[in-house]
Amino acid sequence: MTNIPLDYETMRLIWWLLLGVLLIGFAIMDGFDLGVGTLLPFAARTDEERRLLINLIGPTWEGNQVWLILGGGAIFAAWPALYAVSFSGFYLAMIAILLALILRPVGFKFRSKVENTTWRSTWDWALFIGGFVPALIFGVAVGNVLLGVPFRFDNAMRIYYDGNFFGLLTPFALLCGLVSLTMLVAHGATVIVARVPGIVGERARSFGKVAALLSVVLFALAGVWLAFGINGYVVTSVQDVAGPSNPMLKTVTTGSGVWMENYTKHSWMLIAPVLGFAGMALSFIALHCRKGTLAFLCSSAGIFGIISTAGVSLFPFLLPSSVMPNASLTVWDASSSHLTLFIMLIATVIFLPLILLYTSWVYSVMRGPITKDSVDNTPNAY
């Protein structure tokens, strides 16, 4: 479209960046909810203590989850082929995540309806599942993307997925799941330390320090494994970056250490893994010093770096195919039309700042420590 001010290549690159922003936004904003849910049975050991953590995340989790909806919507509209393959291939994994996330609002609403220890303990563990399962499976999904997903196209460009749910649970994918879990647990612990004083905050600080250290170690292990034990994908033909969205117009081969080539070609991309390591390490130090807010900012930077590392390692791939490498989806051949991307960009420029402003306002209203008195004196408390 000659009347569109940005060319097709630029639009595709912008939407690749926006997809990353939305996924990172979800990991930072809703990630601490998942982390707090995972820590709920351990950092808080009495009914009163657990109510503190539930009311820490209860008022804002819905707004935080908007980032997940935005990310899914962006994949659907901007990268339809990616949406079709991932949401059908990872169907059972997606169902597991959705069922776990459904437990969260149900647990918030029903936990305190009955003053019975068994009843409340059951819902506490349901909230734990609602945090633990998504935090783990999101990382497993990223691990499988790096390994390559068993999908292919037939002559009519129909998609076929040759894998199954248990095939997703490979050692490397589970390692990536543990990286995701530990970084989000550490992230959740920083929020608890920042806003919940007393013994609960101290317990969370101890768990958070361990999780932050583990995230650094596991991230390093995943990087070494990716460099020396995982075959990456590389486009070997000339690819038209402004061409039609047809993944079968290129050739792709695999090779050991290929996922590290972007860092050799573009040394500035090393900022991503460095930020991942530094952010989580500084989060550990800030937790050790009982600086909850600083620890939150550091863990947010660490999350940004870790997720960005996966993105820049894969670029230009969005979803490699392990059974038909030529069918792998890339930034340059799996997008919507030029006009669609432009219209979506206009909508994003208008509405994303509104979402950020509203989120900032909500958190300014909800700021302050969570204590027994604040919970008891709030009529809408969980």
Sequence and secondary structure as in RCSB ss.txt:
>XXXX:A:sequence
MTNIPLDYETMRLIWWLLLGVLLIGFAIMDGFDLGVGTLLPFAARTDEERRLLINLIGPTWEGNQVWLILGGGAI
FAAWPALYAVSFSGFYLAMIAILLALILRPVGFKFRSKVENTTWRSTWDWALFIGGFVPALIFGVAVGNVLLGVP
FRFDNAMRIYYDGNFFGLLTPFALLCGLVSLTMLVAHGATVIVARVPGIVGERARSFGKVAALLSVVLFALAGVW
LAFGINGYVVTSVQDVAGPSNPMLKTVTTGSGVWMENYTKHSWMLIAPVLGFAGMALSFIALHCRKGTLAFLCSS
AGIFGIISTAGVSLFPFLLPSSVMPNASLTVWDASSSHLTLFIMLIATVIFLPLILLYTSWVYSVMRGPITKDSV
DNTPNAY
>XXXX:A:secstr
 TTSSS HHHHHHHHHHHHHHHHHHHHHHTHHHHHHHHHHHHH  SHHHHHHHHHHHTTTHHHHHHHHHHHHHHH
HHH HHHHHHHHHHTHHHHHHHHHHHHHHHHHHHHGGGS  HHHHHHHHHHHHHHHHHHHHHHHHHHHHHHH B 
EEE TT  EEE   TGGG  HHHHHHHHHHHHHHHHHHHHHHHHH  SHHHHHHHHHHHHHHHHHHHHHHHHHHH
HHHTSEEEEE S   TTS S GGGS EEEEETGGGHHHHH GGGGHHHHHHHHHHHHHHHHHHTT HHHHHHHHH
HHHHHHHHHHHHHHTTEEE BSS GGG EETTTS   HHHHHHHHHHHHHHHHHHHHHHHHHHHHS S   HHHH
HT TT  
